């Protein structure tokens, strides 16, 4: 059982897949929400005091609304799961995949997952170690996006990249190398995988080496770096825009 926190995350879950909701915990005086849940036949527990909510860290800002989720798509933890997924999608002409290399900040990871949902990312690949995992903080920051995404934990990103290449993906790594091309000047292929890296160190050299292209975001101001979640949004926007044009 896992949890999502707050009103916005609950409403997103109701829109995306309400069957995944096991029960909503809320305060007994929240009559408007209680009526809405009752109308939708969503199980809920209306607590008369705050004792239940004290078990959760205050940083989660649950707003006295804690939703228990039956299942999420964050269950695929082996390379074989990714292999099976790609086999299932072998006839899909266009796919957009995000690879995450060694993120440390759960807020960044959650925000990135939310962005992935917005731009219709087909799969998110991340490491099972030296990487923030999908915990309560990530769930909160993602606003329930983990309920809608295909997510794969792998032991080795280079192996995952090779598997993607075997399935006709072209892999684009964010990098400051001399041969990096601007993300809005490069042509993204129908099957595109984009890699973003650690908040301080970026993408590991071996992962960059195994990529097909190095890309960089053009900067117009005096700042020469972006928060990784903001950068991911820019990259996914451009890739999705190009893929949409190819469909016309």
Protein Blocks (a to p, Z undefined) as FASTA:
>chain_A
ZZdedjklmmmmmmmommlpmbdcddfklmmlmmmmmmnopacdddfbfklmmmpcfklo
nnopacddfbdcklbfbfklmmmmmmmmmmpmbacddddehiablklmmmmmmmmmmnop
abdcddfehiacddfklmmmnnommmmpccdddfblklmmmmmmmnopacddddfbfkbc
cfklcccdfbdcdddddfklopafklmmmpmbdcddddfblbfcdcfklmmmmmmmmmmm
mmmmmmZZ
